Amino acid sequence: MASPTVASTLAVRGVSIRSAFAIAEFDCSDAVAAPTIEMIPAALNKNGLVILDVWAINTETYGGTEDQGIITVSDESDNSLATLTVTNAATAKDDIEQGDLADYRDVAAGTAIGARIVAAGEYVDAVVTQQTTGASTGKSLLIIEYLAIPE
């Protein structure tokens, strides 16, 4: 008899798993310091996380000599989880940029699976790694969708 899947084992135990969201606004203009924001605290990551999606919504139109901002999401071990390059492609609240999670690969299968794993006990943070410059503007609301792996 085959062993039960994780999903069936969790269903038997009565565990319901729902995705959660971490949200913060990042100011990408060069007029402000680029702080690192802890998006998912280590205390919420007891058994590991699966990052399902990362995206940003423009809340202020990007502009300046360098008219794009780059936001990098990483775990506590400094593994890059996603990078978002936000530009002046559209006006505020009309442009959504998606982070690329497809670089995480199932080594055994050799295929991209479009999700990232964060080790148990590690936080997830984000920082502006490239600011706009020269009378610059640009803000984005960063959204991370994730699953906390249950015990």
C-alpha positions, 0 to 999 in steps of 0.5 A, a space after each residue: 500500500 502506498 504511503 498517504 500524501 501530505 494532503 490526505 494526512 493533513 485532512 485526516 488530522 483535520 488541518 486546514 491550510 490557507 495562504 497568508 499575505 505579508 504587505 508593506 509599501 516601499 518608497 523607491 525614490 532617492 530622497 529617502 533611505 532604503 530600509 530593510 523591512 521584515 515581511 514575515 517574522 521568524 516567529 511565524 515560521 516554525 516549520 518552514 514556508 512556501 512562498 507562492 507569489 510575490 508582486 508589487 502594485 504601484 502606489 506612486 508613479 515612477 519617474 526621474 533620470 533612473 525611472 525604475 526601482 528594484 525591490 529584492 525579497 530574501 530569507 534570513 540566509 540571504 537567499 534571493 526569493 524574488 526580484 521586482 523591477 518596477 518602472 514607469 510603465 503605467 500610472 499609480 494603481 494601474 501597474 502590477 509587477 510580478 516577482 520571478 519565482 520560477 528560478 526555484 527548481 525541483 532538482 530531482 525532476 529538473 523542472 521549474 516549479 514556480 515557488 520558493 521554500 524558506 527554512 524553518 525559523 528564518 524570517 523573510 525581508 525585502 529592501 529597495 536595491 535600486 532607487 530612482 534618481 534625479 527628482 525621482 518618485 516611485 512607491 510600490 505596495 509589495 505583497 507576498 503570498 505564502 503558506 506556513 507548513 503545519 506541524 
